[in-house]
């Protein structure tokens, strides 16, 4: 799920950060943990009493922002008010608009980080991650044999990959049977051009703009691929079936057998995005983004406790009180 991918990427990137910046930690000593969680990560760095609650909340805020996007809440409200939901998921072959959408989110996110508006930055980052990850599960990028991330995605307005997108009259898929058995939609992509599935909402359900129907206003034509889950009405139109690999469930994802490589690419792409935040804004603001560092120009709280013999009867109470304050 997007939540799993976001969490894994956040933990991997923060673990590597501490491995690189803490002399006592060897490469892989944290990122290689079998059970890598916010708690185990910070305890490995700061000791058994380290609190992970703020870091956990930061990751959850990113996850929640992505989940809202996936449920079509506030999809483009902070950008241009467009009702074009397809571009936020790279559906309907909306690669140009999807790329522009990522660039807008990226600019706004970096501006928020620079202003130390960490909560706003996390919200924008979650939206960015959802769209970034959907590229790999909603398009035929994996089916084309690609095994590494698309570095231009969300970075360059003049991205070269946009020239490889299938045109409106290019047939991209062939029919495949209703997914009642495993692997019923193998080899239904019939183009070497970049394409994605069309998605048509049921007419009795409306998106946030109050309209049912195609997410982008683009109607699926004969020979185009569909997203292909049970909600997608376009899966009934030729080319029947679909190409999404969002889950391992063959009833929800016609290309379920490609879920793992798509998910691994999504994790790697998300890690590259997070590494890019650190590279642009520096370590202090990177830590602040994850609720791990103090604000620039802020203060730290330090406890100095007398351990001499005269404090023997009070030392444990003093330590307990200090922990409670933290």
C-alpha positions in Angstrom: 0.0 0.0 0.0 1.0 3.6 -0.2 1.3 3.7 3.5 3.7 0.8 3.5 5.8 2.4 0.8 5.9 5.8 2.5 6.8 4.3 5.8 9.6 2.1 4.4 11.1 4.9 2.4 11.0 7.4 5.4 12.6 4.9 7.7 15.3 3.9 5.2 16.3 7.5 4.4 16.4 8.6 8.1 18.3 5.4 9.1 20.9 6.2 6.4 21.1 9.8 7.5 22.1 8.8 11.1 24.5 6.1 9.8 26.3 8.8 7.7 26.3 11.4 10.5 27.0 9.4 13.6 30.6 8.2 13.8 29.7 5.2 16.1 27.3 3.8 13.6 28.4 1.6 10.7 26.6 1.5 7.4 23.7 -0.8 7.6 23.7 -1.0 11.3 20.3 0.6 11.5 18.9 0.4 7.9 19.6 -3.4 8.1 17.5 -4.0 11.1 14.9 -6.7 10.6 12.3 -4.8 12.5 12.9 -1.2 11.5 10.3 1.1 13.1 10.5 4.7 14.4 11.1 3.3 17.9 13.8 0.8 17.0 15.5 3.4 14.7 15.8 6.1 17.3 16.8 3.7 20.1 19.6 2.4 18.0 20.9 6.0 17.7 20.1 7.5 21.0 19.7 4.6 23.4 16.8 2.6 24.9 15.1 5.7 26.5 14.7 7.6 23.2 11.2 8.8 22.4 9.9 8.2 18.9 6.5 9.8 19.3 7.3 13.1 17.4 9.0 11.2 14.5 6.0 8.8 14.4 3.6 11.7 14.1 5.6 13.2 11.3 5.5 10.0 9.3 1.8 9.6 10.0 1.1 13.1 8.7 2.7 12.2 5.4 0.8 9.0 5.2 -2.5 10.7 5.9 -1.9 13.4 3.3 -1.3 10.6 0.7 -4.4 8.7 1.9 -6.6 11.9 1.4 -5.3 12.2 -2.1 -6.2 8.6 -2.8 -9.7 9.2 -1.6 -10.1 12.2 -3.8 -10.3 14.7 -0.9 -8.9 18.1 -1.6 -7.2 16.7 -4.7 -6.2 19.9 -6.3 -7.7 22.5 -4.0 -4.5 24.2 -3.1 -3.2 24.4 -6.7 -5.7 25.5 -9.4 -9.0 24.1 -8.4 -9.0 21.7 -11.4 -11.4 18.8 -11.3 -8.8 16.7 -13.3 -8.2 14.0 -10.8 -6.5 11.7 -13.4 -3.4 13.8 -13.5 -2.9 13.2 -9.7 -2.7 9.5 -10.5 -1.2 9.4 -14.0 -4.4 7.9 -15.3 -5.9 8.5 -18.7 -2.4 9.0 -20.2 -2.2 12.3 -18.4 1.6 12.3 -18.2 2.2 15.9 -19.2 -0.3 17.3 -16.7 0.8 14.7 -14.1 4.4 16.0 -14.4 3.3 19.6 -14.1 1.3 18.7 -11.0 4.3 17.1 -9.4 6.5 20.1 -10.2 3.9 22.4 -8.5 3.8 20.3 -5.4 7.6 20.1 -5.3 8.0 23.8 -5.5 5.4 24.4 -2.8 6.9 21.7 -0.6 10.4 23.2 -0.7 9.0 26.7 -0.1 7.3 25.4 3.1 10.5 23.6 4.3 12.5 26.8 3.8 10.0 28.7 5.8 10.2 26.0 8.5 6.5 25.3 8.0 7.1 21.6 8.6 3.5 20.4 8.9 2.6 22.1 5.6 5.7 20.6 4.0 4.7 17.1 5.1 1.2 17.5 3.8 2.5 18.5 0.3 5.2 15.8 0.4 2.5 13.1 1.1 0.5 14.3 -1.9 3.7 14.3 -4.0 4.5 10.8 -3.0 1.1 9.4 -3.8 1.3 10.7 -7.4 4.9 9.7 -7.8 4.2 6.2 -6.7 1.1 5.8 -8.8 3.2 6.4 -11.9 4.8 3.0 -11.4 1.5 1.1 -10.6 -0.8 2.8 -13.0 1.4 3.1 -16.2 3.1 0.4 -18.3 6.6 1.6 -17.2 7.3 -1.8 -15.6 5.8 -3.7 -18.5 8.2 -1.9 -20.8 11.0 -3.7 -19.0 12.3 -0.7 -17.0 14.1 -1.7 -13.8 15.2 1.6 -12.4 13.4 4.7 -11.4 12.5 7.5 -13.9 14.8 10.2 -12.6 13.1 13.0 -14.6 9.7 12.3 -12.9 8.7 15.3 -10.8 11.9 17.2 -11.5 12.1 18.6 -15.0 9.5 20.6 -17.0 11.1 19.5 -20.3 11.3 15.8 -19.3 12.3 13.7 -22.2 10.0 10.8 -21.2 7.0 12.9 -22.3 8.0 12.4 -25.9 7.5 8.7 -25.5 3.9 8.9 -24.5 1.4 7.1 -26.8 -0.7 9.4 -28.9 -4.5 9.6 -28.7 -4.9 7.3 -31.7 -2.4 4.7 -30.7 -3.8 1.3 -29.7 -2.2 0.4 -26.4 -4.0 -2.7 -25.1 -5.8 -5.8 -26.3 -8.8 -7.4 -24.6 -8.1 -9.7 -21.7 -10.7 -11.9 -19.9 -12.5 -11.0 -16.7 -10.0 -11.5 -13.8 -11.6 -14.6 -12.4 -8.4 -16.6 -12.5 -4.8 -15.7 -11.8 -2.8 -14.1 -14.7 -5.8 -13.7 -17.0 -4.4 -10.3 -18.2 -0.9 -11.3 -19.2 0.7 -9.6 -22.3 -2.4 -7.4 -23.0 -0.2 -4.3 -23.5 0.5 -4.1 -27.2 2.6 -0.9 -27.5 6.2 0.1 -26.7 5.0 3.7 -26.0 4.4 4.9 -22.5 0.7 4.6 -21.6 -1.6 4.3 -18.6 -5.0 3.0 -17.8 -8.2 5.0 -18.2 -10.5 5.1 -15.2 -14.3 5.8 -15.5 -16.2 6.3 -12.2 -19.7 4.8 -11.9 -22.4 7.3 -12.8 -24.0 6.9 -9.4 -20.8 8.0 -7.6 -19.4 11.5 -7.9 -15.9 12.9 -7.4 -15.2 16.0 -5.3 -16.3 18.3 -8.2 -19.8 16.8 -8.2 -19.3 14.9 -11.5 -19.2 11.3 -12.3 -17.5 9.9 -15.4 -13.9 10.1 -16.6 -11.5 11.7 -14.2 -9.9 13.9 -16.8 -12.7 14.6 -19.3 -10.9 12.3 -21.7 -13.1 9.4 -22.9 -11.5 6.1 -23.4 -11.4 5.1 -27.1 -11.3 1.7 -28.6 -7.9 0.0 -28.0 -6.8 2.0 -25.0 -5.9 0.4 -21.7 -8.0 0.6 -18.5 -7.0 0.8 -14.9 -9.2 -2.2 -14.5 -10.4 -2.7 -10.9 -14.0 -3.5 -10.0 -14.9 0.2 -9.6 -13.5 1.2 -13.0 -16.4 1.1 -15.5 -14.0 1.5 -18.4 -12.8 -2.1 -18.0 -16.0 -3.2 -19.8 -15.0 -1.3 -22.9 -12.5 -2.4 -25.4 -9.7 -3.0 -24.7 -11.3 -5.0 -21.8 -9.5 -5.6 -18.6 -6.7 -3.4 -17.3 -3.1 -2.9 -16.4 -3.0 -1.6 -12.8 -0.6 -3.4 -10.4 -1.5 -1.5 -7.3 -2.1 -4.7 -5.2 -1.3 -8.4 -5.2 -5.0 -9.2 -5.5 -5.8 -10.4 -9.0 -9.4 -9.4 -8.6 -8.4 -5.8 -8.0 -5.2 -5.6 -10.1 -5.1 -7.3 -13.5 -1.3 -7.0 -13.5 -1.0 -8.1 -9.9 1.9 -10.3 -10.8 4.0 -7.1 -11.4 3.1 -5.5 -8.1 6.4 -6.3 -6.4 8.7 -4.7 -9.0 6.4 -1.7 -9.2 6.3 -1.3 -5.4 10.1 -1.6 -5.2 10.5 1.2 -7.8 8.0 3.3 -5.9 10.0 2.9 -2.7 13.3 3.8 -4.4 11.7 6.8 -6.1 10.3 8.0 -2.8 13.7 7.6 -1.1 15.3 9.7 -3.9 12.7 12.4 -3.3 13.4 12.4 0.4 17.2 12.4 -0.2 16.6 15.4 -2.5 15.0 17.3 0.4 18.1 16.9 2.5 20.4 17.8 -0.4 18.5 21.1 -1.1 17.7 22.4 2.4 20.5 20.9 4.5 20.6 18.6 7.5 18.9 20.8 10.1 15.8 21.5 8.1 15.7 17.9 6.9 15.6 16.8 10.5 12.9 19.4 11.3 10.8 18.0 8.4 10.7 14.7 10.3 10.2 16.3 13.8 13.7 15.1 14.7 15.6 18.4 15.0 15.1 21.5 17.0 14.1 24.7 15.1 16.8 26.8 13.7 17.8 29.3 16.3 15.7 27.5 19.0 16.8 26.1 22.3 17.7 22.7 23.8 16.6 21.5 27.2 19.4 20.0 29.3 19.2 18.4 32.7 22.2 18.3 35.1 21.8 15.9 37.9 24.1 15.6 40.9 25.2 11.9 41.3 27.1 12.4 44.5 26.4 10.4 47.6 24.3 13.1 49.2 21.8 12.6 46.3 21.5 8.9 46.9 17.9 9.0 48.2 16.6 11.4 45.5 18.5 10.4 42.3 15.9 8.0 41.0 13.0 10.4 41.6 15.0 13.2 39.8 15.7 11.0 36.8 12.1 9.8 36.6 10.9 13.5 36.8 13.3 14.5 34.0 12.0 11.7 31.8 8.4 12.7 32.4 9.2 16.3 31.4 10.8 15.1 28.1 
